[in-house]
């Protein structure tokens, strides 16, 4: 028998128009993807390199690419779990108005959500971008160049610095993506925050926008968040079990 909180969330999902969804690291940890903020995560081994350091210092560029070379392949080999698959099913049934993700692992695409419904507000590790000409390429050919001995791969088109197409510390998010995310929350029938600590701006401000516009709010996260008091329903998960139950994918 479903517990009362799951029953309430299920009723909210099925009684609402299409939902806008925010996802954080908690949905991917169930696929074995490291939560960088937790003890023992990648940040325990590597120090973050800011975009300013990357641009100014060759040694920092080498350090950054060593870190990416060691971590990206494993991340991109990750497989979607039942929570990702539930969102893919939700998308196919026309119940997902927009999926806004803080994750850079590409698991939502693998889980079946169409790219047109995904806003990767922190970018994606599956691509590399030239910081000079803006050329976007797949990341794996760039990593293969590192295997062949290039410590800091440069753009083959213009010679500019390449980096994974993610948002680095000190780098602004894409303004158009933020506007699109905000508008999707304003227009949705229901807002769900899944596996996010809701402590990183501007993603956490989407909860404020949802409340301001009178949207029902569901928060599912292992740990408490600063926005739990705004939720109409809150559950600790795990997402791989709870989300299929409330979306109807189970």
Steps between C-alpha positions, in 0.01 A plus 500: 500500500632845406586732786285810529763742366542294182123483457478879535779557248341255257170686524676833443683367193193347342279795588731761348587614152852436375773535762824695499775297667832603654754224557825498695778257583273280712333350196836395354664362814260206464677431168839504672588855393700678770338783691787748484397673822498192719805383701705265285368656180712633217552834676681312778770409246501794261479870578259695285659716230320826431446624147731791578780261606441283196538795265804651672721205600633216280571281804141542619379401151713185517366421849141559388531271198661223710197514728258491209694224327469283811135569576304562179522150343360332810221754524401458136496121541233535768158349437165660584322359802128447553451867596649618170287245317188619682565853377549362148160332526353821642636686195354250252158538662512877457509566875842668506496867405873553566787323673757736650809313618807599697667175391758474223491123444249470213294236681168674434559473127589132543187457710282605209423868556510692172773762471242767424364458854836510681681808628854406605556811707850389602585369153601149398817293518412329171621804303807721476481869410760743370517807719615711204280409201219312677543181295330206677625145448462162666715456810637152426722599202648772724573250775660269244741783414602511867562124484739572211694746713334842469486651848281799402301431182435800279222569251581345161309781331657812655760388756303631798468331838263204516314400814205271572175679422415544866474804725822544697536684829505872432321454167153641439214271416336541160249782540260355242492168685413673827218696338365184338512317834321781684228523235444126505445510877264795471291312241503149648220321677727350765863550607716213621853533645667158493832408657614859545639648820344831390796699627653602166380815331334571269344152474356509852322828424270305269319382814434865592367562148270199523361615836460860380289379208286272712632167374479179698849393609642154559850456645662157506850496647691278741601790725302800617513813283455871582177493297321209664259738672376613158418148381143378484651156537852392594653149493855368566490248213683305370409644163543172315213354703282803571498677164364207293224459759381859486534549121328174413807338346509221759 
